[in-house]
Amino acid sequence: MKILVTGGAGFIGSNFIRLVLREGPSYEVVNLDALTYAGNLENLKDIEANPRYQFVRGDIRDSSLVNELMEKGIEAVVNFAAESHVDRSIDDPENFLQTNIMGTAVLLEAARRHEIKCFLQVGTDEVYGSLGPEEVSREDSPLKPNSPYSASKAAADLLARAYFKTFGLPVVITRSSNNYGPFQFPEKLIPLFITNALEDRPLPLYGDGLNRRDWIHTEDNCRGILLCLEEGRPGEIYNIGGDNERTNLEITETILDLLKKPKSLIRFVKDRPGHDRRYALDSSRIQNELGFEPEQDFARGIGDTIEWYKKNRDWWLRIKSGEYRDYYDKMYSERIRDGGMLKK
């Protein structure tokens, strides 16, 4: 099968491509990525010479390019391409709406036109919104997004569903919990805190640090996505959770403990607007229907992830230099200066 993977130079997309080429000898992959700030071809350096892999630089909003690629024997689409960082969506909502909604619309229309066998839309648990202490999100739970990012992803999911209902396009939607693992861009909590701790820089923790997330290793999420591509029912949504719920403070302290760094590196900063308190997924559908189970327990996964960042220092140091560092230093320093430093 020949797959068009969009956003394949990013964190989850690059891990997915590597998995597909390793596990599926009958697969060919075309990777379409615009190489915006979080796209990095170094993530795929080890497979760039694989004869079953092709990279194309381009934007998913470019209808001509997307249709040209699909004319070349593409049988399935896996759409990872998205602006995905909540902080940036607060600073620049329009960019998220354009890429996440309009880009998905272009892909869906091209897939319909070329009668693609499966369109897999990669989503997020954030579309369900913030949960109470005992709640879990199921695939039929109402969508209550609270940030421009999650609202744009919810809209993309609904567009995909509409193409299934209206045009019969074989769409499958996955929604995963927070991913962690190798090659994650160091603006997200785990890689940011690992790399900051390795540099003995402050770890800026929002609010009281008690926001809770379910964590899944990216390799497990990618296995779930591939399973949904191969065996998922058209028109269905599958939650992919890791059953590893932790507070952000617990994650932070775990990282510091494993790196033998002092807790004094933690800086409690002013919370971001609309910060969801808790996410939790019910993943029983993919477990019962497709036989999926996460393989990585969190203790081993976070340890392996820390080791990866220790061994790949050059990779993240190049990323964290220049514009990236200026952006985050400015953002967090403003929140502290504006009265955001909190006491435990």
N, C-alpha and C positions, 0 to 999 in steps of 0.2 A: 504493500500500500504506500502511496506517495502522499505525504502529509505536508500541508502548509502550516508551520508554527510561527505565529506572530509574537513579537516581543521575546524572541528566543535568545537574545544576548543579555537579558536580565537575569535576576536571581533564580526564580523558579523555572522560567523558560529554559535556561541553559542546563539546569539539572535534569529537566524533562528530556531534552534532546539527547543528552548523554545516556540517560536510561533507555530511551527508545532504540538508539543505535547499538547499545550493549545487549538488550534483551530481545529485540525484534529484528532478526537478520533479514526479514522480508520487507522491512520499512525503508523508505527513502524520505529524507527530511529537507524541505526548503525553509530556511529561516529568514523571515522578513522582519527587519528591525530598523528603526529610524536612528538608533544610536544617540538618543538624547542622553542627558547627564548620567542616568543609571544604567544605560546599555554599554556593555564592555565586551569586546571581542576576545579579550584575554580570558574570559570565562570559558571559552570554547577552544582554546589554543590546542588542547590535546587531541581534538577530533577534526580540526579544520581541513586536514588532508584526507579525511575519510571519503571514499568515492560515492557513498550514499548520502553525503551531506553537501548542501549548497547554501551559501549566504547571499542575501540580496539586501542592500541598504535601501530603505524606503519607508514611507509613511502609510499606515493603514487607511488614511483618509484619501489617498491617491487612487481614485477609482480606476483610472487607466492602467496603472501598474498592477493593482490587485487583480483585475480581470485578465490582464496579460499572463500573470503567473498561473491563475486557475485554468487557463486554456491549455497548459502544458501538462495535463494528466493528473492534476491534483484530485485526490479522492476524499480527503478529509481536511478539516481546518480545526486547529486548536488555538484559541485566541487568548494568549497571555498579555498581549499588548495593552498597557494601561498606565496612566499616571496613578500612583498608588500611595503617596505619602500624605497623611491627613494634614500635617502642618503646612505643606505646600499648597494643599487645596484651599486652606483658609486664606493664604496669601494671594492665590491666583486661581479662583474658581473656574474662570472661563476656559483655561487650558485643559482642565479636567473634563469639562463638558464636551469640548471639541474632540478630544482624543477618545474618551471612554464611551461617549454616546454616539457621536457622528462617525467615529472610526468603526465602531461595531456595526453601525447601520450600513456602511459601505461594504464591509465584509459579508454581512448577511445577504445583501442584495446580489453581490457577485456569486455567493454560494448558491443562491436560488437559481440564478441565471444559468449556472454551469452544472446544476443538478448534483451537488456535492453529496456524498453518501452519509457523512456525519459532520455536524458543526458543533464542536464542544466549546462552550463559553465558560471560561474559568472565572469564578466569582469569589466572594468573600463572605464570612459570617457577619461582617459589619453591617450588611444590609438589614439585618434583623433588629438592629438598635440595641440599646442598653437593657439588661435583664435584672430582675430581682434576684435575691440570694438563692432561691430554690428553682428558678425557671431554667428551661432549656429551649433552644430554638430547633424546631422541626421544619421540614421542607415546606409544610403548609402554614407555618407561622406567618403572621402579618409582617410586611416589610415596614420598618420604622427607622430609616437612615437619619443620622444626626449630623453629618458633615457633608460638605460638597463632594468629597471623595466617595463616601458610601452612597450618597444619593445618585451620583453618576453611575456607579456600579449597579445599583438597583434598576435604574433606567435601562441599562444595557441588558440585564437579565430579562426584563419585561419585553424589550424589543425582540430578543431571541425567542421568547415564548410566543410572541405574536406571529413570528415567521413560521413557527411550527403549526400554530392553530389556523392561520389564514392561508398559508401557502403549502403546508405539509412538508416544510424543510425539516429533515431529521436532526433536531437540536437536542443536545444534552447539556445540562448546566451543573457545574460542581461549585460548591461553596465550602471553602476550607477554613479552619481556624488559623491562628497566627503561625506562620512558618519561621523556622530558624535552620541554620546550617551553613555550609560553605558557599562562598561567592555572594553573600547577601550584602547589598550596598550599605555602607556604614552610616546611614541616617536612621535606621530602625533600631529599636531599643537594644537588642542583644549584641549585634555587631558594633554599635556605637559605644556601648558600655565596655565591651571586651577591649576594643582598640584604645579607648580613652584610658582605661585602667593600665594597659600595657605601656602607655606613655606617661602614666602618673598624672593624668589630667582629670578634672572634676567630672563626675557622672551626674548630669542634670536630670533629676527625677521629678516628674510632674506631681503637683498637689501633695497629697499625703502618701503617695506610693501604693495605695491599696486598691487601685483599679486591677481587676482580675481578667486574665485571658487564658484560653486553652491553647496549648502549644503543640505543634506537630512538626517533626523533622521533615524537611523538604523532600527527602528521598521517599518517605512514606506518602506524602501528599502526591508526589509524581507517580508513584505506583498506583494510587487510587485513581488519578486522572487517566492513566493509560488503561486501567481496568474499565473505567466508564466509557472510554473511547471504543474499546473492543466489545464490551458486553452490555453497556448501558441501554436502557429502553428509550427510544426517541420520545421527546416531550417531557422527560423526567428530570427531576432535580435530585442531586445526591450531596448530602452533607459529608464532609471528610474531616473528622475531628481526631485529636490525639489523646483525649482523655487525660490531659496533663494540665490541670488548672492551677495557676499560680498567680499571686499578686506581683505587680511590677517590683515591689520592694523585695519580695522573696527572690525573684530572678536576679536583682541587683546584688543582693548579699551572697547568693550562690556564686556568681561570677567573681566577686571579690575574694571569697573564701578559696575558690579553686586556684586563683592567681596569687593567693597569699598577699593581698593588698589590703590596706586599712579601710575601715568603714568611713573614716573621715573624708574619703574622696566623694562620698555622696553629697550632692547639693539639692535640696528640695527647692524647686522653682515654681513660680506662678503657673497654675494649671492652664492648659489650652482651652479655648472656648468649646463647649459642647462635648467635652471628653466623656465618652461612654464609660460607665462604671464596671460593667461586667459583660462578657460574652461566654456562652456555653452551647455546644452543639449536641444534638441527638443524632448519632451516626448509625442508628440501627438499620436504616434502609440499605445502605451500601454494604453493611455487614451481613444482613440476612439475605439480600437478593444476590449480591455478587461475591460474598465470602471474603470481604476485605477486613484485615486487621492491621493496625500499625505494628511495625517490627521494632522500632527504636523506643526504648524506655528513656525518659527524660534525663536521668542521671548519666547514662552513657552518652546520649546524644549531645548534651551540653558540654560534657568533657571533651568529646571528639571535636566539637565545633571550636572550642577554645584552642585546642591544639592546632587546628587548621589555621586559625588567625595568627597564632604564634609562628607557625612555619611559613606563612605567606605574607610576611610583614611588608615586603616590597609592593605587593598588590594593593593593599589598603593604604599604605603611605602615599602612593601616587594619587589615589582617589581623594584622600583627606587633605591634600595640599591645596593652596590657592583658593578658588572661588567657593568650593564646598565649605572649607573651614571658616572663611570669612562670613558666610551666610549663617552658619550655626552659632559661631561665637557671638555674632551681633544679636541673633534672636534670643539666646539664653541670657546674655548680659543685660539686654533691655528688660527682660522679665524680672531679673534679680534687682536691677536698678529701680524698677517701678514698684518695689515693695513685694516682690514675689518670693523672697527667701522665707521659708516657713520653718517653724520649730517642730520637732517631733513631739 
